[in-house]
């Protein structure tokens, strides 16, 4: 049986130099930072990692760097989703060869799978290439446009994907999330993927979560989870309120959330460089303004160290 994931899984940014090339030398310090911050794993090469802006060769190199650098206990999940099935299969196969903990995949976003059956068939092809490595479906319909009820996907996929481990659930349909937990019946992970509403996921039964802001603010969310487990809902709500404020500041920055959040990594000791076009990095003055707003929120009290 696949080992279940509990706690926080960071979705790392892909480190780049000033010219936009991969800066893989940052991966070792990055992995150490996450391990010190108490996260359970790293979901690499996903949305936060700008996966579809990377060449396949770059994604393979990124997987090699993370699996080589990850300290014991930091599970590396390699995102293999691609518009091209052969590319997705190649990334999945390579992840297994590198010794990754698991592979994940979101579906194609242009020519999309046809309904539930089409999605299960596509995922089965990717999972098969990973040679038995645990497989997570990456459900993010706000980006992919693929709207399938995960409460229906899990039982259908379980019949076709022997290595199915669960789902990374990045969507606002809390009813389907709850139904997916029911459908999983403890057999599969349903990892909550919205940092700004983590408390809602916990209330419904989430045991693990994947998020971008865990890269630099994991202590905030660990305290939130501890308060929830202790039954201190007032404190849990207050901590979630702080997380919402942090995310609102980042999302309101010029260029949006991802460039602002990536710039913040320099503040916690791992400079991940700029984002790739069509995204644009923050100008120095813009980044400083974001950092000032976060400092006023108390960022130094809950940032990764």
C-alpha positions, 0 to 999 in steps of 0.5 A, spaced: 500 500 500 502 507 498 504 510 504 499 516 505 501 523 506 500 527 512 501 535 513 504 540 508 507 539 501 510 545 498 509 546 491 516 549 489 518 555 485 523 553 479 530 556 480 532 561 475 538 565 474 537 573 471 537 570 464 531 565 465 536 559 465 535 554 470 539 555 476 539 548 479 545 550 484 539 553 488 535 546 489 540 543 495 539 549 499 531 550 497 530 542 499 534 543 506 530 550 507 523 546 506 526 540 511 527 545 516 520 548 516 517 541 517 514 540 510 512 533 508 514 533 501 516 537 495 511 537 489 516 539 483 514 542 476 507 544 477 503 550 476 508 554 481 514 551 478 512 554 471 512 547 468 509 548 462 514 554 461 519 549 461 522 544 456 522 537 457 529 537 458 529 542 463 524 538 467 528 532 467 534 536 470 529 539 475 527 532 477 534 529 478 536 535 482 530 535 487 531 527 488 538 528 489 538 533 494 532 532 498 534 530 505 531 523 508 524 524 509 522 529 504 518 526 499 519 528 492 513 528 487 514 529 480 509 533 476 509 530 469 503 533 466 504 535 459 500 537 452 503 531 449 502 524 452 509 522 450 512 527 453 508 526 460 510 519 459 517 520 458 517 525 465 514 519 469 518 514 467 524 518 468 521 520 475 521 513 477 528 512 475 530 518 479 527 515 485 522 520 486 516 518 491 511 519 486 509 522 480 503 526 478 499 529 472 494 534 470 491 533 464 492 537 457 489 544 457 488 545 449 485 538 446 482 536 453 480 529 455 473 527 453 469 526 460 471 522 465 473 516 461 477 520 457 481 523 463 482 516 466 484 513 460 489 519 459 492 518 466 492 511 466 497 512 460 501 516 464 501 512 470 503 506 466 510 509 464 512 510 471 512 503 472 508 502 479 510 509 482 505 512 486 500 516 481 496 522 483 491 526 479 492 533 479 485 536 479 486 544 477 480 545 473 481 553 474 487 552 469 486 546 465 478 547 464 477 539 465 471 539 470 470 532 472 467 530 479 473 527 483 468 523 487 467 520 480 474 519 478 477 516 484 472 509 483 473 509 476 481 510 476 482 505 481 479 500 476 484 502 471 490 505 475 493 500 480 498 505 482 493 510 484 495 514 490 490 520 490 489 527 488 491 533 489 485 537 489 486 545 487 479 547 486 473 551 490 468 545 490 468 543 497 462 539 496 466 534 491 472 535 496 468 532 501 465 527 497 472 525 494 474 523 501 468 519 502 469 515 495 477 515 498 475 511 504 481 512 507 485 508 501 487 514 497 490 521 499 485 527 497 491 533 498 487 539 499 490 545 494 488 551 496 492 555 502 487 560 503 482 556 505 486 550 508 481 550 515 475 548 511 479 543 508 481 540 515 474 541 517 472 536 512 477 531 513 483 533 509 490 530 512 495 533 507 495 539 503 499 542 497 501 549 496 505 555 494 505 559 500 508 553 504 515 555 501 516 561 505 510 560 510 510 553 513 510 555 520 503 559 519 500 553 517 503 548 521 500 552 527 493 553 524 493 545 523 496 544 530 490 549 533 485 545 529 487 538 532 487 541 539 480 544 538 482 551 538 478 554 532 478 561 534 486 561 534 485 556 527 481 562 524 485 567 526 491 564 523 487 562 517 485 570 516 493 572 516 494 567 511 488 570 507 491 577 508 498 574 506 495 571 499 491 577 498 497 582 498 501 577 493 495 576 489 494 584 488 502 585 486 503 587 479 503 581 475 499 577 480 501 572 485 506 568 482 511 573 480 510 576 487 511 569 491 517 567 487 520 574 489 519 572 496 524 566 496 530 571 496 527 574 503 527 567 506 534 565 503 533 562 497 533 566 491 529 563 485 530 568 480 525 571 475 519 568 472 519 566 465 514 570 459 509 571 459 509 572 466 513 578 468 518 579 474 516 584 479 521 591 479 525 592 485 521 597 487 514 593 486 518 587 490 520 592 496 512 594 496 510 587 497 515 586 502 513 592 506 506 590 506 508 583 508 512 585 514 506 589 516 502 583 517 508 580 521 511 576 516 517 575 520 513 571 525 511 566 521 516 565 515 520 559 513 528 559 516 
